[in-house]
Amino acid sequence: MPLISVFQTFGTIVVLTALSLITVIYITDMTILEFFQTVFELIKRGIIGIVRGIRRAKMKRKERRQMKEAEEHKEPKEPKKPIPKLEGFEKTEESKTPVKGAFNIRILDSIRSSDFLDEEADSEPEPEAPKAEPILPKPKPSVVPVKEEKPIKSQSINILLPEKEQPKESVRQKLPEKPVEKPTENLVELKGTFYQYEYPKASLLKDPPPPRKDKDEKDVTLLQAAKLIETLKSFGVEAAVSTITKGPAIIRYELKPEAGIRAKRFTDLADDIALNLAARSVRVEAPIPGKDAIGIEIPKSKVTPVYFKEMITSTEFIKHPSKAAMVLGKDISGNVIIADITKMPHLLVAGATGSGKSVCINSLIMSILFKASPEDVRLLMIDPKMVELSRYNGIPHLLIPVVTDPKKAAGALRWVVQEMLDRYNLFYEKKVVDIDSYNELVANTGTAEKLPLIVIIIDELADLMAVARNEVEDSIQRLAQMARAAGMHLVIATQRPSVNVITGVIKANIPSRISFAVSSPQDSRTILDKGGAEKLLGRGDMLYHPAGELVPIRVQGTFVSNEEVASIVSFVKSNAPADYNEDIMEKIENDSESIGEEDSAGDADELLNEAIELVVSHGQASTSYIQRKLSIGYARAGRIIDQMEARGIISGYEGSKPRQVLISKEEWNEMKMKDGLPSVKNVNSGLFGKQK
């Protein structure tokens, strides 16, 4: 053969072995490391099998030795009473210890547990065993329970994983003590009766499709990396690829630049890299936090969706201690990202239409339904669009029905402010500092009911700011500054990330932010105080900037469909009725009526008091006069005239005749001293601003 003539016999064996390894690695699409790990695992299992075979052989020899000894001493030992001891052995608690031991091994290592059971099965006495009737047949029952109870242990594991429902029912039938594992902490008082909140089942959610592995993806990734290096080299930037990380939506190439090359050069070349790689967008992270590398993030040709069921059944979510935990999605490395609302403590969500903002809000609410009972977390939802959040009406977590009227929304926020102050007064009386210490105190003393967390969700802030800007901004400011220790948390969403909506006051007091795709770097800076969101891909691609972090984290958001939301909401509503607080509803209704009366002449303008000073001092009032003196537009000056007329400062419209000033300067000063005409802040405070 040509190979033998060239490489000789030993060399030919080496060459053929290497070619075989390369062929196997190529066919299985494994790396060299994965291949050798697989081979090592097979060798390890083989060695374990040999060792267990030796053990079984030793056990059989030991059994035969015992059988011979039993035959030799059979007659002299008959007068003794070993049989009652063995019969008792079948029913004593000691006989169950091998069963529990088998289950413990099985939970920790499923491979070892199955072999353990096989080993016990193989170690049963052979047909010669009946010769020693008084001793050997009796231990058999100690092995039999292992086989009978084997399904029970696997079903008890399934209880931890919500997607398996039917085994859970069989466990309840066989083990009556299981249903009482959960304490009665989920009992909620409802109009004199008690009900237990039943958590929704993961089986109501859609199963994610099986992962599909693209054999050509690896080659495409390597070719793209080589092209990236060539592109940088053409601009005089020398760098080498150190790591390639594949996420659900993007691939990140970690580059180590040569000495003397500034990180800013990579950022400046982002558009050129996108051009040469024919990518939709390229985001450069220079440098990657905690690494001596530059990150070049390039979109994948096919996005891998992150399904809500996959996230809700993850170990990270199930074991998370917080009742207000929410699933966000997966980061670039494929790690599950769980956010704790209590640690945020307030969240701003912004992004363009269709970027995934509403899906993020839905996943937050659904996470609470899966994680917390109404006793732990209550929700107050405000949805001026009347579309997205109205579907949650009727769930037991809601304090009141979803608020859709902007004026009532302002009243609802003022009620939240008052509730916050009431809680702080309660904490002061009990000498505690926050809601956790208060709940711990009442749990130990049993003197009162514990306070639930309250999560206030506003789906579209822009609509509220357009109707009741001053009231909304003041309430949000106070809540953002003070509500954390009272167990009250804001989640504010908007699709108009402009400075008119996300004002400096709001942004300064909400530390945690999520930005979805936006249209311009200015919008990104409005949300995150830095650019980057304009490079996002949309459809759930987000930058999550938690409080305390220096840079945002790129996350592919989880996807929950409308059908899944409807299914979970229907399940929760059918098992637990809504428990609305009628006192809150009545206060908000009265407050909105008060605001409606005050707003019949329009909202109080910030320049109203100054305009009154002018007309009272000069004895004349007209739209053009106000416009000229205050340097404002004609429309705004007209609204100020209408507001002064509604408050009895000037006369009504009389055609061509000028309006008369109805109060004197002295009367105006008296009104200010007596607070008869409130300032803008007091005008907008409404019912909840008047302390009893």
Rosetta blueprint (number, residue, H / E / L):
1 M L
2 P H
3 L H
4 I H
5 S H
6 V H
7 F H
8 Q H
9 T H
10 F H
11 G H
12 T H
13 I H
14 V H
15 V H
16 L H
17 T H
18 A H
19 L H
20 S H
21 L H
22 I H
23 T H
24 V H
25 I H
26 Y H
27 I H
28 T H
29 D L
30 M L
31 T L
32 I H
33 L H
34 E H
35 F H
36 F H
37 Q H
38 T H
39 V H
40 F H
41 E H
42 L H
43 I H
44 K H
45 R H
46 G H
47 I H
48 I H
49 G H
50 I H
51 V H
52 R H
53 G H
54 I H
55 R H
56 R H
57 A H
58 K H
59 M H
60 K H
61 R H
62 K H
63 E H
64 R H
65 R H
66 Q H
67 M H
68 K H
69 E H
70 A H
71 E H
72 E H
73 H L
74 K L
75 E L
76 P L
77 K L
78 E L
79 P L
80 K L
81 K L
82 P H
83 I H
84 P H
85 K H
86 L H
87 E H
88 G H
89 F H
90 E H
91 K H
92 T L
93 E H
94 E H
95 S H
96 K H
97 T H
98 P H
99 V H
100 K H
101 G H
102 A H
103 F H
104 N H
105 I H
106 R H
107 I H
108 L H
109 D L
110 S H
111 I H
112 R H
113 S H
114 S H
115 D H
116 F H
117 L H
118 D H
119 E H
120 E H
121 A H
122 D H
123 S L
124 E L
125 P L
126 E L
127 P L
128 E L
129 A H
130 P H
131 K H
132 A H
133 E L
134 P L
135 I L
136 L L
137 P L
138 K L
139 P L
140 K H
141 P H
142 S H
143 V L
144 V H
145 P H
146 V H
147 K H
148 E H
149 E H
150 K H
151 P H
152 I H
153 K H
154 S H
155 Q H
156 S H
157 I H
158 N H
159 I L
160 L L
161 L L
162 P L
163 E L
164 K L
165 E L
166 Q H
167 P H
168 K H
169 E H
170 S H
171 V H
172 R H
173 Q H
174 K H
175 L L
176 P L
177 E L
178 K H
179 P H
180 V H
181 E L
182 K L
183 P L
184 T H
185 E H
186 N H
187 L E
188 V E
189 E E
190 L E
191 K L
192 G L
193 T E
194 F E
195 Y E
196 Q E
197 Y L
198 E L
199 Y L
200 P L
201 K L
202 A H
203 S H
204 L H
205 L L
206 K L
207 D L
208 P L
209 P L
210 P L
211 P L
212 R L
213 K L
214 D L
215 K L
216 D L
217 E H
218 K H
219 D H
220 V H
221 T H
222 L H
223 L H
224 Q H
225 A H
226 A H
227 K H
228 L H
229 I H
230 E H
231 T H
232 L H
233 K H
234 S H
235 F L
236 G L
237 V L
238 E L
239 A E
240 A E
241 V E
242 S E
243 T E
244 I E
245 T E
246 K E
247 G L
248 P L
249 A L
250 I E
251 I E
252 R E
253 Y E
254 E E
255 L E
256 K E
257 P E
258 E L
259 A L
260 G L
261 I L
262 R L
263 A L
264 K H
265 R H
266 F H
267 T H
268 D H
269 L L
270 A H
271 D H
272 D H
273 I H
274 A H
275 L H
276 N H
277 L H
278 A L
279 A L
280 R L
281 S L
282 V L
283 R E
284 V E
285 E E
286 A L
287 P L
288 I L
289 P L
290 G L
291 K L
292 D L
293 A L
294 I E
295 G E
296 I E
297 E E
298 I E
299 P E
300 K L
301 S L
302 K L
303 V L
304 T L
305 P L
306 V E
307 Y E
308 F H
309 K H
310 E H
311 M H
312 I H
313 T L
314 S L
315 T H
316 E H
317 F H
318 I H
319 K L
320 H L
321 P L
322 S L
323 K L
324 A L
325 A E
326 M E
327 V E
328 L E
329 G E
330 K E
331 D E
332 I L
333 S L
334 G L
335 N L
336 V E
337 I E
338 I E
339 A E
340 D E
341 I H
342 T H
343 K H
344 M L
345 P L
346 H L
347 L E
348 L E
349 V E
350 A E
351 G L
352 A L
353 T L
354 G L
355 S L
356 G L
357 K H
358 S H
359 V H
360 C H
361 I H
362 N H
363 S H
364 L H
365 I H
366 M H
367 S H
368 I H
369 L H
370 F H
371 K H
372 A L
373 S L
374 P L
375 E L
376 D L
377 V E
378 R E
379 L E
380 L E
381 M E
382 I E
383 D L
384 P L
385 K L
386 M L
387 V L
388 E L
389 L L
390 S H
391 R H
392 Y H
393 N L
394 G L
395 I L
396 P L
397 H L
398 L E
399 L L
400 I L
401 P L
402 V L
403 V E
404 T L
405 D L
406 P H
407 K H
408 K H
409 A H
410 A H
411 G H
412 A H
413 L H
414 R H
415 W H
416 V H
417 V H
418 Q H
419 E H
420 M H
421 L H
422 D H
423 R H
424 Y H
425 N H
426 L H
427 F H
428 Y H
429 E H
430 K H
431 K L
432 V L
433 V L
434 D L
435 I H
436 D H
437 S H
438 Y H
439 N H
440 E H
441 L H
442 V H
443 A H
444 N H
445 T H
446 G L
447 T L
448 A L
449 E L
450 K L
451 L L
452 P L
453 L E
454 I E
455 V E
456 I E
457 I E
458 I E
459 D L
460 E L
461 L H
462 A H
463 D H
464 L H
465 M H
466 A H
467 V H
468 A H
469 R H
470 N H
471 E H
472 V H
473 E H
474 D H
475 S H
476 I H
477 Q H
478 R H
479 L H
480 A H
481 Q H
482 M H
483 A L
484 R L
485 A L
486 A L
487 G L
488 M E
489 H E
490 L E
491 V E
492 I E
493 A E
494 T E
495 Q L
496 R L
497 P L
498 S L
499 V L
500 N L
501 V L
502 I L
503 T L
504 G H
505 V H
506 I H
507 K H
508 A H
509 N H
510 I L
511 P L
512 S E
513 R E
514 I E
515 S E
516 F L
517 A L
518 V L
519 S L
520 S L
521 P H
522 Q H
523 D H
524 S H
525 R H
526 T H
527 I H
528 L H
529 D L
530 K L
531 G L
532 G L
533 A H
534 E H
535 K H
536 L L
537 L L
538 G L
539 R L
540 G L
541 D E
542 M E
543 L E
544 Y E
545 H E
546 P L
547 A L
548 G L
549 E L
550 L L
551 V L
552 P L
553 I E
554 R E
555 V E
556 Q E
557 G E
558 T E
559 F E
560 V L
561 S L
562 N H
563 E H
564 E H
565 V H
566 A H
567 S H
568 I H
569 V H
570 S H
571 F H
572 V H
573 K H
574 S H
575 N H
576 A L
577 P L
578 A L
579 D L
580 Y L
581 N L
582 E H
583 D H
584 I H
585 M H
586 E H
587 K H
588 I H
589 E H
590 N H
591 D H
592 S H
593 E H
594 S H
595 I H
596 G H
597 E H
598 E H
599 D H
600 S H
601 A H
602 G L
603 D L
604 A L
605 D L
606 E L
607 L L
608 L H
609 N H
610 E H
611 A H
612 I H
613 E H
614 L H
615 V H
616 V H
617 S H
618 H H
619 G L
620 Q L
621 A E
622 S L
623 T H
624 S H
625 Y H
626 I H
627 Q H
628 R H
629 K H
630 L H
631 S L
632 I L
633 G L
634 Y H
635 A H
636 R H
637 A H
638 G H
639 R H
640 I H
641 I H
642 D H
643 Q H
644 M H
645 E H
646 A H
647 R L
648 G L
649 I L
650 I E
651 S L
652 G L
653 Y L
654 E E
655 G L
656 S L
657 K E
658 P L
659 R E
660 Q L
661 V E
662 L L
663 I L
664 S L
665 K H
666 E H
667 E H
668 W H
669 N H
670 E H
671 M H
672 K H
673 M H
674 K H
675 D L
676 G L
677 L L
678 P L
679 S L
680 V H
681 K H
682 N H
683 V H
684 N L
685 S L
686 G L
687 L H
688 F H
689 G H
690 K L
691 Q L
692 K L
